[in-house]
C-alpha cells in the first residue's frame, strides 16, 4: 500500500464533493497507521464536509481492501492559517481577503492586504486600498487568508 494508491482511490470521492486533496500523509502511531488527508474547496471546508468525506473515503478504502492493517483516517481542512503556496491554492481563495508578504516592494510596500480578484498564469490580481494591483506569483514570499476578528 502506498500513498499514491490511496490518493488514486480518494480523488474521485473528493471530485464528487467538489473538493480537492491539498496534502496527504501516512505515518505510524504505535501499531496504528494514520492516514491524514487535508482537503479544501472553493468557499472552504466545513466540519460537516469533513465528516461526510471521512465516511465516504473510509468506505472506499475498506471496499478496496487496500489497507491490510489497523488504520485511522483523518480528513480535515488545511486550516485558516495555512499558507497559500500553489496557483491552485490561490484559485480556491478567489474572492477572499489575503495578507501578502512580497520579496520586492510594489507601490512602495512589501506587505499588502486585499481581496483576491483573479488568478492569472503568472500573477494574481488583488484590490487593495490603493486600487487594483497585479502581483507576480514569483514575488510572493508568503500568502495567507486574512483573519479578522
Phi, psi and omega in degrees: 000132179233163177297325178298320179294321177296314179303317181299324178285325186282323186308313179297324178296316179293319180299320178298332180263011182057033180242166180226150175279121181264322182204146177219140178221157180223121177209167181259144172227097188067232178271353185270138173269132179250121175253111182249125180238123174260124183237153179213164175204165178302130182089352177093169183247131178267170175298321179296320176300314181297319179297312179297315181294320179301315180297310183295315181292319178301319179296316180296317179297317180295317180295324180284345181052039183280324183260112186260029178211165179301136180215159172240131178257127177240117177246123181213171177276161181293345182094152184292332185262008179291129178296144173275122185239329182255163176302321180295324175302316179294321180298322178290339182265009180307134179088350182265160178274134182238152169249126181241144167244129185251155176282333179226145182293140172239126184054038177078009183231138175260354176235130181229147173230135178181175180272132179284116182264324185203153174239120179256173181305322184233010184203168171238159177239127179235152171258124180241181177301332181274358181112194180287136181228131174262126184239119176299136180303325181295340180268358181271112179278319180209137177222132176220157173292136182289134177253117180238126181253000000 
